Amino acid sequence: MVTTTYAPHPRRWWALTALVASMLTLGFDMTILNVALPTMAQDLGASTGEQQWMADAYVVVFAALMLPAGLLGDRFGRRLMLVTGLGIFLAGSVVGALAPDVGWVVAARAVMGVGGALVMPLALSVLPSLFGPDERSKAIGVMSAASALGMPLGPILGGWLLDHFWWGSVFLINVPMVGIGVMACLFLLPETRDPSSPTVDALATALTAAGLGALVYAIIEAPTRGWGDPLVAGFLAAAVVLLAGLVLRERRAVRPMIDMELLRHRGFLVNTLTATLVTFVLAGLLFLLPPYLQAVLGHDALGTGLRLLPMMGGLMVSARAAQPVVARFGPRAVVSCGLVVLAFAAFLGSRTEADSAYGFTALWLAVTGVGFGFAVVPAMDGALAALPADRAGSGSGLLMTLRQVGSAIGIALLGSLLAGAYRDRLDVTGLPARAADTAGESVVAAHLVAERTGAPGLAASANSAYVHGMGVVLLVCGAAALVAALLTGAFLPRTRTAPDGEDGEGGTPAMAGPEADARQ
């Protein structure tokens, strides 16, 4: 058994404050746009597919650049890259606030994705350099709570802004948040780096971005064009070829950007897949809930933000409680139970009807949040515990890349499933062809058509069709969570193990020498 004396960084808790400020900025953005999408759809005339792109442009770029961002931080300094990422995120936010149409919003979101890709993996990769195995779980819990705190505050603040200002104000709120994050990083966060990390592979980065973009485009366009459409089939084939080319290139590289060896470690692989599945479900739910709360139940933007609080509250409570529960029962039991709770909540939510009271929705949202927290926090901690100190940037980048791929596919796949089920159930009898097509784009569009044409029963049909589609999505989410729970229970190690296979609660060998790295 290898033993290593670990000297914790003296300013580690102050440094964690800077990381929390950075994560809060991203946490706000994760949910504030979802609340704004129905308003933006109305003002910009955006269809469901265009709304998916406004959300997915960020996460596709985010996922594609996560790995090279982690390597840039390892090589040139994680604090430097964090501050740079926050600056790019700010620039994209300003462009988004001034965007005149959907195309500019999508472009702004892509720029914000570049900034977010620099912030997220580097904030995580700093943790192994600052905290030992005995404190890392607590630090991850604080980081998770920070992200969770930004999630409920985002919809509430975004709703208030939308009730008093134009939709671009939800982008401008990032200006003071970024300012706080930059100042905190400059004054509180020590510089860390690993100059021996692999260089950024431009071709691998391009293959990642092109492959994910083609996959997401095909999934979003499929409900409208059909899965057999030549364009959709062509993009799916291109995605397979590009992503296969990425895997082949990385397997042959002497020092690959994507460290396939980490995926051979069962603890890292299972924990990463679990965190990815949870992100898949969360992204899909945050996309479909605001239109339900606003268009179907009739709440304003601020009311929508407030009504998302049960899920955020459950997530924050379980994220805080995860560490002692894991210490008592072990990560495998807690992660598996969290996924079972998540599956139960999704199956319960699928029973929602168009005339259901909000109290029922609040119930299954709260249970959903509890399941999220107990599944994702131990999974993230277990995955990070498996990383060697010299692979902190690339390893956490791989973890977050897969999570963001799950987010992008969650929005694209679940959003497309919702759009297809909604369009099939919507009754547009008696409407002119153009009005019928518009009503089929989204439930928000259907309500606008109903107001302008006075079509009897159209709004009620749209509400019923949307809730039906939401139920289908929740059934899929519940089934996926249940399968993941079974796989986690079967394959996740009882305790975390170091990458070399030696048992260890915190993966002691993985932490060898972090004090030297922290002082580079």
Disulfide bonds with the S-S distance in Angstrom:
none
